[in-house]
Amino acid sequence: MSNPFHRGELAVQERAGVLAKAEVDSRFIRDFMPEQHREFFPQLPFLLIGGVDELGQPWASILEGDPGFISSPDPKSLRIDSNCLFGTPFTLEPQKPIGILGIELPTRRRNRVNGIISNCDRSGFSVDVIQSFGNCNKFIQKRDHHFITDAQLPIVRQSQHLKESDRALIWNADTFFIASANLDEDGNIESVDVSHRGGNVGFVAIDGDRLTMPDFSGNNFFNTLGNLQNYPKAGLLFIDFGSGDLLYVAVTSEVIWEGEEVRSFTGAQRLVRFYVQNVRRVSGSLRLRWDAPEFSPHLKATGIWSA
């Protein structure tokens, strides 16, 4: 396939000094799923998705099901037999772009798909694959999971500001997920991406309704930062792995490339600052629960923010 990167990704790669390396490594971004990816997705009990609402706001969310609820009829398509959880801030509709992240926490494996929803029905939806590629496992925490049988009725709370309980969840997080989008030349949403971010507990700084995360070395594709270069809106998803609560946060963003604040965080190559616009917390939505994490050994080379 031709160069898979859009102008925002190319601009960020150039500024980061990795343009040539990213071009070489782009051969691993395919317009189909290799066999190992097609075998990987059906093993999963959950799937991260990224979409946009009717106002063009990106959101990250999660789907769950017994292993086998995801299948690949052919190398160019995925079938997901699950629908959005109660309280998900966006809907799935045919011809809308979607970002997909499959992540297997016990093995730290993860694979990505960006595509277009081809059809929806009562059982779920299908996706036409546009891009398929793997990601490194550097900052993923190992976790085992189980399903509960006595889930409570979901409760949704919405606000334009973070509550203290939301800040506590963010401050104690070692993982979150971020959805971002790219615009075409006419200003329409062209593609959506959803990505994992991991760090030591305390790696996301909180100052009122302003969040700051370090950006560590990765695969140099800069899919997320490339999207934010063109379209600074993003959607963050924090999961309470013990209770199953989901915290959705709509933000605008800016990248901080250099300065004392960047140098003060061990392992950070740059920072991304988020300004909270809307908050949605859903309690009792997930049947999944996860055990305590085994932290990635790569986190020894990274820091945390001072409380």
Backbone bond lengths (Angstrom), bond angles and torsions (degrees), N, CA, C in turn:
res aa  C-N    CA-C-N  psi(-1)  N-CA   C-N-CA  omega(-1)  CA-C   N-CA-C  phi
1 M - - - 1.459 - - 1.527 108.46 -
2 S 1.337 116.57 158.53 1.457 121.29 179.12 1.521 110.07 -70.12
3 N 1.333 117.09 177.24 1.465 120.63 -179.57 1.529 110.07 -50.22
4 P 1.346 117.88 118.81 1.463 120.50 -173.87 1.526 114.15 -82.86
5 F 1.322 118.41 -2.06 1.459 120.89 -173.54 1.522 111.10 -93.92
6 H 1.327 115.96 139.97 1.462 120.12 175.76 1.528 109.95 -89.77
7 R 1.317 116.25 176.39 1.467 120.71 -171.25 1.528 112.99 -62.15
8 G 1.328 118.08 -33.15 1.458 120.21 178.05 1.515 111.85 -66.83
9 E 1.330 116.72 -44.24 1.462 120.84 177.74 1.524 110.70 -63.33
10 L 1.318 116.92 -42.81 1.461 120.37 179.56 1.525 111.49 -63.22
11 A 1.346 116.46 -39.50 1.462 120.27 179.76 1.524 111.30 -64.20
12 V 1.333 117.04 -41.70 1.462 120.43 -179.70 1.529 110.28 -71.47
13 Q 1.322 117.43 -40.16 1.467 120.15 176.54 1.525 110.96 -59.43
14 E 1.328 116.46 -40.90 1.464 120.02 179.51 1.518 110.74 -65.32
15 R 1.341 116.92 -44.24 1.463 119.30 -179.23 1.526 111.20 -65.70
16 A 1.332 116.72 -33.99 1.460 120.28 179.72 1.524 112.53 -80.69
17 G 1.330 117.14 -6.80 1.455 121.03 177.73 1.510 114.70 77.58
18 V 1.354 117.62 25.95 1.471 120.23 -176.36 1.524 111.46 -123.19
19 L 1.312 117.65 18.42 1.459 121.53 -173.97 1.525 111.77 -57.10
20 A 1.315 116.94 -46.59 1.467 120.67 -177.45 1.529 111.23 -66.98
21 K 1.331 117.43 -42.09 1.468 120.48 179.93 1.518 111.05 -65.40
22 A 1.346 116.52 -41.93 1.456 119.99 179.84 1.525 110.98 -62.58
23 E 1.334 116.11 -37.20 1.467 119.21 179.49 1.527 110.71 -63.93
24 V 1.333 116.55 -41.40 1.463 120.41 178.18 1.527 110.19 -64.50
25 D 1.333 116.81 -46.25 1.464 121.12 -176.02 1.529 112.64 -73.93
26 S 1.329 117.21 -12.99 1.466 119.76 -178.45 1.520 111.94 -63.81
27 R 1.335 117.84 -12.35 1.461 119.63 177.98 1.526 111.55 -65.16
28 F 1.336 116.70 -17.10 1.456 120.48 178.50 1.530 112.15 -84.84
29 I 1.322 117.77 -5.07 1.460 121.47 174.05 1.526 107.22 -93.28
30 R 1.313 116.08 114.77 1.463 121.33 -174.21 1.527 110.56 -112.97
31 D 1.333 116.18 162.65 1.459 120.27 173.82 1.524 111.29 -98.42
32 F 1.323 115.81 22.54 1.462 123.84 175.69 1.524 107.58 -153.31
33 M 1.319 116.83 165.12 1.459 121.30 178.00 1.523 109.85 -96.44
34 P 1.335 118.35 124.82 1.463 119.41 173.42 1.528 110.23 -65.79
35 E 1.302 116.29 165.28 1.463 121.18 -173.75 1.528 112.21 -58.43
36 Q 1.329 117.39 -39.41 1.465 118.74 -178.54 1.524 111.76 -65.62
37 H 1.323 118.48 -30.53 1.462 120.66 175.99 1.526 110.21 -73.13
38 R 1.320 116.49 -38.70 1.462 120.45 179.43 1.534 110.67 -65.00
39 E 1.323 116.93 -30.23 1.463 120.85 176.41 1.524 111.78 -81.70
40 F 1.326 116.20 -25.42 1.465 121.10 -176.14 1.533 111.59 -71.53
41 F 1.328 117.73 -49.58 1.458 120.21 -172.63 1.534 113.70 -59.72
42 P 1.328 120.44 -41.15 1.470 118.99 -179.75 1.522 114.80 -64.20
43 Q 1.326 118.51 -14.53 1.464 121.17 179.20 1.525 112.49 -78.20
44 L 1.331 117.68 -14.88 1.457 121.28 -166.35 1.524 113.02 -84.35
45 P 1.360 116.75 145.10 1.468 120.56 173.39 1.528 112.85 -93.44
46 F 1.323 117.07 -5.91 1.464 120.09 177.50 1.519 109.27 -154.18
47 L 1.335 114.92 163.84 1.449 121.88 -176.35 1.518 108.30 -146.10
48 L 1.334 117.43 134.05 1.467 121.43 174.70 1.521 108.63 -89.96
49 I 1.328 116.18 137.53 1.457 120.51 178.04 1.526 109.12 -130.99
50 G 1.317 114.94 152.20 1.456 121.60 174.82 1.514 109.24 -125.47
51 G 1.319 115.95 134.57 1.456 121.45 178.34 1.514 110.41 -147.22
52 V 1.316 116.74 -179.50 1.460 121.82 177.89 1.521 109.29 -124.68
53 D 1.344 115.89 149.59 1.467 119.81 177.07 1.521 109.81 -89.24
54 E 1.332 115.93 -172.57 1.468 120.50 -175.02 1.522 112.52 -69.13
55 L 1.333 117.62 -15.08 1.463 121.65 177.77 1.529 112.46 -97.15
56 G 1.325 116.91 3.32 1.456 120.16 -179.68 1.511 114.28 83.65
57 Q 1.331 117.48 14.12 1.464 121.25 178.05 1.522 109.75 -84.44
58 P 1.337 118.59 122.08 1.469 119.69 174.86 1.533 111.00 -71.65
59 W 1.327 115.28 146.67 1.459 122.75 175.53 1.530 108.56 -139.41
60 A 1.318 116.03 144.79 1.466 121.65 169.92 1.518 107.80 -102.99
61 S 1.342 116.24 141.70 1.458 120.18 177.57 1.518 109.29 -146.76
62 I 1.326 116.06 -177.09 1.457 122.00 -175.09 1.521 109.19 -135.28
63 L 1.330 115.92 143.54 1.455 123.82 171.46 1.519 107.61 -116.26
64 E 1.333 116.82 150.25 1.455 119.65 179.02 1.521 110.17 -135.87
65 G 1.323 115.18 157.86 1.458 120.89 178.62 1.512 110.30 178.07
66 D 1.315 116.27 166.96 1.455 119.78 175.15 1.521 109.09 -64.94
67 P 1.342 118.54 143.19 1.461 119.91 177.88 1.524 110.88 -48.80
68 G 1.321 115.07 132.89 1.449 121.56 -173.37 1.517 112.54 109.75
69 F 1.374 116.65 -10.18 1.462 118.06 179.38 1.533 112.00 -72.35
70 I 1.338 116.36 -11.57 1.467 121.97 172.87 1.528 107.29 -111.31
71 S 1.312 116.55 136.59 1.459 120.75 176.99 1.520 109.30 -142.66
72 S 1.322 115.29 164.03 1.457 121.36 178.94 1.528 108.52 -126.54
73 P 1.329 117.86 97.29 1.466 120.32 -179.50 1.522 113.21 -60.90
74 D 1.323 116.14 -30.41 1.461 121.64 178.50 1.524 107.47 -158.27
75 P 1.332 119.78 169.72 1.468 121.28 -174.70 1.524 115.23 -63.73
76 K 1.316 117.11 -12.46 1.466 120.14 -177.42 1.529 112.69 -106.42
77 S 1.330 118.37 9.77 1.465 118.14 -176.78 1.524 111.93 -149.53
78 L 1.333 114.26 152.30 1.460 123.64 172.06 1.518 108.83 -123.16
79 R 1.312 115.51 144.27 1.461 121.96 172.96 1.519 107.68 -119.64
80 I 1.335 116.76 126.76 1.466 122.22 -179.34 1.520 107.95 -118.79
81 D 1.324 117.07 112.49 1.459 121.79 179.69 1.516 109.87 -92.11
82 S 1.318 114.29 67.98 1.461 122.80 177.74 1.514 107.30 -161.71
83 N 1.314 115.62 149.04 1.458 120.54 176.57 1.518 109.94 -114.89
84 C 1.326 116.13 167.46 1.465 120.88 -176.61 1.517 111.47 -57.52
85 L 1.316 115.14 142.29 1.456 121.07 174.83 1.519 111.05 -66.16
86 F 1.320 115.58 156.17 1.461 121.09 175.43 1.533 109.40 -56.78
87 G 1.317 116.22 130.68 1.453 120.84 177.91 1.504 114.97 92.30
88 T 1.352 118.42 -2.92 1.465 120.19 176.71 1.523 109.60 -60.17
89 P 1.342 118.49 133.03 1.477 120.53 -170.78 1.532 115.13 -78.80
90 F 1.322 119.02 0.83 1.460 120.09 178.85 1.521 108.70 -140.60
91 T 1.315 116.09 164.98 1.455 121.51 179.57 1.523 110.49 -112.69
92 L 1.303 115.30 156.92 1.455 122.64 176.97 1.524 108.69 -97.38
93 E 1.316 116.07 124.44 1.458 120.86 -177.17 1.521 109.74 -138.32
94 P 1.352 117.22 145.73 1.466 120.17 177.73 1.521 111.86 -56.56
95 Q 1.314 115.05 142.86 1.465 125.62 177.76 1.528 113.71 75.50
96 K 1.317 117.41 5.29 1.463 119.87 175.38 1.529 109.59 -92.18
97 P 1.340 117.52 142.54 1.464 120.02 176.71 1.519 111.22 -69.51
98 I 1.327 115.28 151.67 1.462 120.94 179.64 1.522 108.69 -145.11
99 G 1.319 115.93 142.95 1.457 122.35 171.65 1.514 108.86 -106.08
100 I 1.309 117.24 140.48 1.464 122.44 -177.23 1.522 109.23 -132.13
101 L 1.329 115.34 133.84 1.462 122.13 175.27 1.517 108.28 -128.35
102 G 1.320 115.79 116.44 1.455 120.64 170.73 1.512 108.58 -96.81
103 I 1.320 116.30 125.47 1.464 119.95 -177.43 1.526 108.25 -136.82
104 E 1.319 115.58 125.90 1.458 122.51 -178.87 1.525 107.38 -106.95
105 L 1.315 116.19 97.95 1.462 120.20 -170.73 1.532 113.99 -63.32
106 P 1.344 120.65 -38.69 1.475 118.01 -179.67 1.524 113.71 -63.12
107 T 1.347 117.84 -25.05 1.472 120.94 -179.21 1.524 112.54 -110.26
108 R 1.327 117.14 -6.51 1.462 123.53 -177.10 1.537 112.98 63.03
109 R 1.295 118.12 22.30 1.465 120.40 176.05 1.528 109.64 -85.60
110 R 1.339 116.05 147.92 1.469 119.76 174.23 1.526 109.91 -153.06
111 N 1.316 114.28 142.03 1.454 122.30 177.89 1.521 109.25 -137.76
112 R 1.318 115.37 147.74 1.458 121.75 -174.14 1.524 111.07 -116.98
113 V 1.313 115.08 148.66 1.460 122.99 171.28 1.519 107.59 -138.33
114 N 1.316 116.78 131.41 1.459 121.93 168.30 1.518 107.13 -116.43
115 G 1.328 116.43 134.53 1.449 117.95 -175.69 1.513 113.52 -162.82
116 I 1.321 114.54 -161.98 1.458 123.58 -179.58 1.523 108.37 -124.84
117 I 1.319 116.80 134.17 1.464 120.72 175.82 1.526 108.28 -68.66
118 S 1.323 116.61 122.99 1.464 120.19 -177.42 1.522 112.50 -91.21
119 N 1.340 116.34 -35.33 1.463 118.55 175.54 1.525 109.88 -162.04
120 C 1.323 115.62 157.08 1.465 123.15 177.53 1.529 108.89 -128.43
121 D 1.332 116.39 147.30 1.458 120.86 174.04 1.525 108.09 -147.63
122 R 1.310 116.80 -173.09 1.456 120.44 -176.00 1.526 112.43 -64.92
123 S 1.316 116.42 -26.71 1.464 119.91 -176.34 1.513 113.37 -87.57
124 G 1.331 117.46 -24.08 1.447 120.18 -176.98 1.510 111.83 163.43
125 F 1.329 116.55 -139.75 1.458 120.18 -175.82 1.521 110.09 -157.51
126 S 1.335 114.92 164.75 1.460 121.95 178.17 1.514 109.59 -121.48
127 V 1.328 116.02 152.74 1.463 122.26 -175.75 1.525 109.35 -130.24
128 D 1.332 115.59 131.96 1.460 121.19 169.72 1.528 108.56 -87.69
129 V 1.314 116.92 125.58 1.465 122.54 -175.48 1.524 110.47 -77.91
130 I 1.349 115.99 129.22 1.462 121.95 172.84 1.526 110.39 -107.74
131 Q 1.336 116.43 -42.84 1.459 120.98 176.38 1.528 109.34 -134.14
132 S 1.333 115.59 140.50 1.458 121.96 177.85 1.522 108.20 -139.99
133 F 1.333 116.53 129.05 1.457 119.28 179.11 1.523 110.57 -162.49
134 G 1.318 115.11 157.54 1.453 121.20 177.57 1.520 111.11 -93.04
135 N 1.324 115.65 164.29 1.460 122.59 176.31 1.519 109.33 -128.41
136 C 1.330 116.13 154.72 1.464 119.76 177.16 1.529 110.04 -70.31
137 N 1.321 115.68 164.17 1.473 121.10 -175.15 1.522 112.99 -101.29
138 K 1.322 117.49 15.11 1.462 122.38 -166.19 1.525 115.53 -47.28
139 F 1.319 118.55 -52.55 1.465 120.70 -167.87 1.528 112.34 -115.01
140 I 1.337 116.31 25.69 1.465 121.25 178.79 1.526 109.37 -88.74
141 Q 1.326 116.69 131.91 1.462 121.49 174.96 1.534 108.73 -89.38
142 K 1.330 116.01 133.91 1.464 119.96 176.02 1.527 109.84 -71.19
143 R 1.338 115.84 136.22 1.459 120.83 176.34 1.528 109.21 -148.28
144 D 1.326 116.47 137.16 1.458 120.85 169.73 1.525 108.43 -93.26
145 H 1.317 116.83 157.14 1.461 120.92 -175.12 1.529 110.58 -129.60
146 H 1.315 115.10 164.81 1.455 122.33 168.83 1.527 107.89 -152.56
147 F 1.331 115.80 160.84 1.453 121.51 176.55 1.523 109.25 -100.58
148 I 1.338 116.83 140.00 1.457 120.59 173.91 1.528 108.75 -94.52
149 T 1.331 115.71 156.67 1.465 120.40 -178.35 1.527 112.45 -108.86
150 D 1.326 116.87 -8.97 1.477 120.24 -176.17 1.523 110.62 -116.61
151 A 1.329 116.77 48.70 1.467 120.40 -179.23 1.526 111.00 -63.56
152 Q 1.341 115.45 143.13 1.457 121.11 179.58 1.522 109.81 -85.00
153 L 1.324 116.43 168.46 1.453 120.51 175.07 1.521 109.43 -68.35
154 P 1.331 118.20 132.48 1.466 120.10 -178.17 1.524 112.55 -63.86
155 I 1.320 115.28 145.00 1.469 122.62 176.04 1.517 107.71 -125.87
156 V 1.326 116.37 131.18 1.459 121.64 -179.03 1.523 109.70 -111.23
157 R 1.333 116.52 129.45 1.465 121.43 173.35 1.513 108.54 -122.03
158 Q 1.323 116.68 130.39 1.460 121.25 -179.35 1.528 110.27 -120.06
159 S 1.331 115.44 148.09 1.456 120.99 -179.98 1.524 108.37 -161.65
160 Q 1.316 115.79 164.89 1.462 120.32 171.92 1.523 111.71 -94.31
161 H 1.334 115.93 -0.33 1.460 120.47 -177.02 1.521 110.49 -136.33
162 L 1.322 116.16 155.06 1.453 121.66 174.83 1.523 110.53 -74.62
163 K 1.323 116.67 135.39 1.457 122.65 171.35 1.527 109.02 -85.51
164 E 1.310 116.92 167.47 1.459 120.25 178.86 1.528 111.35 -61.16
165 S 1.343 116.83 -37.14 1.465 119.31 178.36 1.527 111.06 -66.32
166 D 1.333 116.99 -32.40 1.467 120.34 176.48 1.528 110.31 -68.40
167 R 1.316 116.19 -43.50 1.465 119.81 179.07 1.521 110.93 -62.40
168 A 1.346 116.41 -37.38 1.468 120.00 179.11 1.530 110.31 -64.37
169 L 1.336 116.88 -41.55 1.459 120.18 178.50 1.524 110.76 -63.26
170 I 1.321 117.18 -43.72 1.470 121.26 -179.73 1.526 110.58 -65.75
171 W 1.331 116.50 -44.54 1.470 119.79 -177.16 1.525 111.81 -63.92
172 N 1.330 116.86 -31.70 1.464 121.09 -178.55 1.523 112.74 -92.20
173 A 1.328 116.92 4.47 1.462 120.60 -176.81 1.526 111.44 -79.82
174 D 1.330 115.91 142.73 1.463 122.32 170.06 1.527 110.82 -113.02
175 T 1.326 115.77 0.44 1.463 122.13 -175.84 1.519 109.27 -151.80
176 F 1.317 117.40 140.49 1.462 120.98 163.06 1.516 108.69 -151.60
177 F 1.325 115.54 173.11 1.454 121.65 -177.73 1.518 109.11 -126.43
178 I 1.327 115.83 145.76 1.457 120.83 -175.47 1.521 110.30 -130.86
179 A 1.322 115.85 130.07 1.460 122.78 174.88 1.522 108.83 -106.52
180 S 1.325 115.49 138.75 1.461 121.66 179.09 1.522 108.06 -142.94
181 A 1.316 116.57 165.99 1.461 120.69 -175.16 1.518 110.11 -137.88
182 N 1.325 115.32 156.80 1.459 122.17 175.43 1.520 109.52 -117.20
183 L 1.331 115.78 145.52 1.458 121.54 179.80 1.522 110.56 -101.99
184 D 1.333 115.86 147.47 1.457 119.05 172.35 1.530 109.13 -83.26
185 E 1.320 116.72 -176.85 1.464 120.43 -175.67 1.521 113.11 -65.30
186 D 1.327 116.48 -19.39 1.468 120.22 179.10 1.529 112.53 -93.99
187 G 1.333 117.02 3.18 1.460 120.94 178.53 1.513 114.27 84.60
188 N 1.325 118.28 14.64 1.461 121.90 177.61 1.525 109.94 -95.58
189 I 1.343 116.45 152.43 1.452 120.89 177.19 1.522 109.05 -64.13
190 E 1.325 116.11 119.76 1.462 120.80 -177.49 1.520 111.92 -100.51
191 S 1.336 117.27 -38.18 1.461 121.26 -178.03 1.515 109.60 -153.21
192 V 1.324 115.77 158.62 1.465 122.72 179.50 1.520 108.00 -131.15
193 D 1.315 115.32 144.70 1.459 121.86 -178.77 1.526 108.35 -131.68
194 V 1.317 117.41 145.79 1.469 121.08 171.93 1.519 107.86 -130.43
195 S 1.331 116.19 135.48 1.457 121.36 -171.48 1.521 110.98 -137.84
196 H 1.329 115.38 158.81 1.463 123.74 178.73 1.524 109.92 -95.83
197 R 1.330 115.76 144.05 1.458 121.70 170.27 1.526 108.24 -132.75
198 G 1.330 115.58 132.47 1.450 119.83 -179.33 1.518 111.63 -135.27
199 G 1.327 116.47 155.28 1.451 121.91 179.25 1.514 110.29 -170.90
200 N 1.308 115.64 -178.82 1.457 119.64 172.56 1.522 109.58 -65.38
201 V 1.338 116.04 155.31 1.463 119.27 173.14 1.524 108.84 -56.06
202 G 1.334 117.20 126.48 1.455 121.28 -175.80 1.518 112.99 97.62
203 F 1.351 118.15 12.62 1.470 118.74 -177.95 1.526 112.42 -82.04
204 V 1.331 117.87 -10.82 1.460 120.94 174.67 1.527 108.24 -105.23
205 A 1.327 116.84 116.81 1.465 121.55 179.65 1.521 109.96 -81.39
206 I 1.326 116.18 146.68 1.461 121.91 -178.52 1.522 108.94 -127.55
207 D 1.318 115.59 126.78 1.460 121.66 174.95 1.527 106.86 -135.81
208 G 1.330 115.67 88.96 1.459 119.68 -175.17 1.518 110.68 65.79
209 D 1.335 116.34 -116.70 1.459 121.45 176.88 1.526 111.48 -104.46
210 R 1.302 116.21 28.69 1.455 121.81 176.68 1.528 109.40 -120.93
211 L 1.317 116.56 127.32 1.457 122.55 179.72 1.527 109.34 -115.88
212 T 1.317 116.75 147.19 1.462 121.04 177.68 1.510 108.85 -135.95
213 M 1.329 115.89 130.27 1.463 120.13 177.42 1.521 109.79 -122.23
214 P 1.334 117.18 146.11 1.465 120.38 172.24 1.519 109.54 -77.36
215 D 1.313 116.83 146.80 1.456 121.47 174.45 1.523 107.50 -109.10
216 F 1.338 115.50 113.65 1.453 121.56 -177.30 1.527 110.57 -90.90
217 S 1.333 116.40 170.73 1.457 120.47 177.55 1.521 109.82 -65.40
218 G 1.330 115.87 138.36 1.460 120.61 -178.61 1.511 111.10 -138.69
219 N 1.350 115.45 -138.56 1.461 118.94 -176.15 1.529 113.25 -87.33
220 N 1.350 116.31 0.11 1.466 122.27 177.36 1.526 113.88 69.10
221 F 1.341 117.85 11.92 1.452 119.67 174.89 1.531 110.96 -79.58
222 F 1.343 116.02 -33.23 1.463 122.32 179.76 1.526 112.11 55.69
223 N 1.346 114.73 47.00 1.461 119.03 177.85 1.527 111.73 -62.78
224 T 1.333 116.49 -45.76 1.462 119.89 -179.14 1.521 111.55 -70.09
225 L 1.328 117.08 -52.28 1.474 119.34 -178.14 1.519 110.88 -65.18
226 G 1.334 117.18 -32.38 1.457 119.64 176.00 1.509 112.04 -64.10
227 N 1.332 116.94 -39.76 1.465 120.21 174.82 1.522 111.16 -64.10
228 L 1.336 116.01 -45.33 1.463 119.44 -178.48 1.525 111.82 -64.73
229 Q 1.324 116.68 -27.05 1.465 120.91 176.00 1.524 110.58 -59.48
230 N 1.333 116.59 -38.39 1.463 121.52 -178.17 1.519 113.11 -93.60
231 Y 1.338 116.26 -28.76 1.467 120.83 -171.61 1.526 107.39 -148.56
232 P 1.322 118.47 97.85 1.465 120.89 -168.22 1.534 115.76 -73.99
233 K 1.326 118.14 -1.83 1.463 119.08 177.13 1.522 110.17 -75.89
234 A 1.333 115.86 144.74 1.462 120.84 178.15 1.521 108.94 -151.30
235 G 1.328 115.04 164.31 1.456 121.24 176.47 1.514 110.01 -126.16
236 L 1.318 117.42 125.39 1.466 122.75 -179.92 1.529 109.39 -103.45
237 L 1.319 116.65 142.64 1.461 122.30 175.69 1.519 108.89 -126.37
238 F 1.327 115.98 117.81 1.461 122.70 173.53 1.529 107.65 -107.65
239 I 1.315 116.71 129.58 1.463 122.18 179.75 1.520 109.22 -108.66
240 D 1.327 116.41 128.51 1.458 120.31 169.56 1.517 106.05 -82.36
241 F 1.334 117.67 101.66 1.451 121.81 -172.36 1.527 112.52 -67.46
242 G 1.344 116.94 -19.40 1.456 120.14 179.66 1.510 113.50 -86.93
243 S 1.353 117.02 -38.49 1.464 120.71 -175.94 1.519 113.73 -102.56
244 G 1.348 117.28 -18.34 1.460 120.31 -175.75 1.509 113.87 84.43
245 D 1.342 118.58 3.39 1.469 120.49 176.05 1.527 110.14 -64.46
246 L 1.327 115.74 146.36 1.457 122.18 176.32 1.516 109.41 -118.86
247 L 1.320 116.32 129.73 1.453 122.12 178.46 1.527 108.11 -115.27
248 Y 1.336 115.17 109.68 1.457 122.24 177.85 1.532 108.19 -96.78
249 V 1.326 117.53 130.93 1.458 121.21 -178.61 1.530 108.97 -131.74
250 A 1.322 116.41 116.91 1.470 121.69 174.60 1.521 108.27 -88.44
251 V 1.340 116.68 131.25 1.463 120.84 -173.69 1.520 110.52 -138.54
252 T 1.325 114.67 161.27 1.457 121.63 159.27 1.528 106.37 -108.10
253 S 1.318 117.05 160.19 1.464 118.46 -168.86 1.507 112.12 -139.77
254 E 1.324 114.09 161.33 1.464 121.97 169.10 1.525 108.21 -146.31
255 V 1.329 115.95 149.00 1.462 121.47 178.80 1.518 108.82 -100.95
256 I 1.324 115.98 130.46 1.463 122.39 176.64 1.520 106.79 -104.16
257 W 1.307 116.17 111.84 1.454 121.29 -169.94 1.526 113.80 -86.97
258 E 1.294 117.32 -28.89 1.467 118.44 -175.50 1.520 109.55 -157.24
259 G 1.325 115.51 172.27 1.458 120.89 179.14 1.517 111.61 122.35
260 E 1.301 115.29 175.10 1.462 121.61 -175.64 1.526 111.72 -62.49
261 E 1.330 116.77 -36.60 1.461 119.45 -178.93 1.530 110.63 -63.07
262 V 1.321 117.14 -39.58 1.468 120.44 177.08 1.522 109.90 -65.85
263 R 1.322 116.67 -46.32 1.468 120.73 -177.27 1.528 111.86 -65.41
264 S 1.316 117.15 -24.46 1.464 119.69 -175.81 1.526 113.18 -77.74
265 F 1.342 117.39 -14.36 1.462 119.39 -178.82 1.529 108.89 -102.58
266 T 1.311 116.65 114.96 1.463 121.59 -176.92 1.521 110.94 -59.80
267 G 1.318 115.49 125.33 1.462 121.26 176.58 1.514 114.99 91.81
268 A 1.343 117.16 -12.44 1.466 119.55 -177.24 1.528 110.53 -77.03
269 Q 1.317 116.52 133.51 1.459 121.19 173.67 1.520 111.38 -95.93
270 R 1.318 115.10 -20.84 1.466 123.48 176.20 1.521 106.06 -168.17
271 L 1.313 118.04 174.21 1.465 122.60 177.58 1.523 109.21 -122.83
272 V 1.312 115.71 153.67 1.460 121.16 171.36 1.526 107.31 -122.38
273 R 1.314 115.79 125.47 1.466 121.51 -178.48 1.521 109.28 -106.55
274 F 1.320 115.40 133.90 1.453 121.94 -178.06 1.528 110.02 -117.14
275 Y 1.316 115.75 136.92 1.458 122.40 177.06 1.527 108.11 -113.00
276 V 1.324 115.97 116.60 1.456 121.95 -172.25 1.528 110.63 -69.32
277 Q 1.320 115.45 131.49 1.460 122.23 177.40 1.531 111.85 -110.89
278 N 1.302 116.39 -42.31 1.458 121.85 179.39 1.520 109.89 -148.42
279 V 1.328 115.10 150.78 1.453 122.04 -177.98 1.524 108.63 -132.67
280 R 1.306 115.62 135.86 1.461 120.75 173.56 1.525 108.09 -135.00
281 R 1.327 116.49 122.16 1.469 120.61 177.76 1.528 108.31 -114.94
282 V 1.324 115.55 126.95 1.457 121.42 -179.72 1.520 108.61 -116.45
283 S 1.316 115.99 117.95 1.463 122.17 178.11 1.524 108.72 -99.38
284 G 1.330 115.73 139.13 1.456 119.71 174.94 1.507 114.82 76.74
285 S 1.320 117.68 18.13 1.461 120.24 -177.46 1.524 112.29 -83.68
286 L 1.317 117.18 -37.60 1.463 122.11 -175.26 1.527 112.29 -92.24
287 R 1.338 115.85 143.65 1.467 121.38 168.72 1.522 110.89 -89.61
288 L 1.322 116.52 -16.83 1.458 121.16 -178.03 1.521 111.60 -78.94
289 R 1.333 115.07 144.00 1.452 122.29 169.78 1.530 107.31 -134.85
290 W 1.336 116.20 153.59 1.456 120.66 -178.06 1.518 110.45 -125.82
291 D 1.327 116.09 151.19 1.460 122.32 178.74 1.524 109.91 -81.86
292 A 1.321 115.68 175.79 1.466 121.15 178.43 1.528 109.39 -60.76
293 P 1.334 117.13 147.69 1.462 119.93 -173.50 1.524 113.42 -82.89
294 E 1.319 114.20 155.22 1.461 122.69 162.35 1.526 105.63 -104.36
295 F 1.332 116.43 111.70 1.450 120.54 -170.32 1.522 112.32 -71.74
296 S 1.312 115.08 146.74 1.452 121.08 178.45 1.533 110.45 -60.97
297 P 1.327 118.41 135.43 1.466 120.02 177.81 1.528 112.37 -64.26
298 H 1.324 117.87 -21.24 1.464 120.95 179.76 1.530 112.03 -68.48
299 L 1.338 116.82 -18.15 1.463 119.60 -178.75 1.526 112.76 -70.92
300 K 1.334 117.53 -14.00 1.468 120.32 178.56 1.525 111.15 -62.52
301 A 1.344 116.42 -23.00 1.448 120.79 -179.66 1.523 112.89 -95.39
302 T 1.349 116.55 12.89 1.467 120.68 179.82 1.522 109.96 -127.72
303 G 1.334 115.35 163.77 1.464 119.72 -174.96 1.511 113.79 -111.57
304 I 1.326 114.63 -162.20 1.465 122.82 173.05 1.529 106.87 -139.69
305 W 1.322 115.29 165.69 1.451 120.41 174.91 1.520 109.90 -83.25
306 S 1.287 116.65 151.53 1.457 120.77 173.53 1.526 109.09 -70.87
307 A 1.329 116.98 136.66 1.462 120.54 179.06 1.507 110.97 -64.56
